[in-house]
Amino acid sequence: TREALYLLDTYPGELDILKIDNLGLCSLHYAIEHGNETILHVIVGYFVRYRIRFDVKDSFNNTPEELAAKLGYFTLAKYLSEANRSTMIHSRD
């Protein structure tokens, strides 16, 4: 977590954290799978700051919000839904 936070702070706007790997997952999917709320909030904050939508789907067709709900992280799913909506609103400005 510390290394990920360092990279996000050191290279703002330069990291492709939505890049899908060979398993069909991006960094946000991994943060959710591991229940890492700290890194999840930092990544989402990054997306909101740069007005980047993050409803990318994994190889099972799950958005991060859907994955969080399926894994029982309902509070995180709600947070992701609200944050993603704010990026959609911002992107229209």
PyMOL commands that set and color helices and strands:
alter all, ss='L'
color gray80, all
select helices_A, chain A and resi 2-10+27-33+37-49+64-70+74-91
alter helices_A, ss='H'
color red, helices_A
deselect
rebuild
show_as cartoon
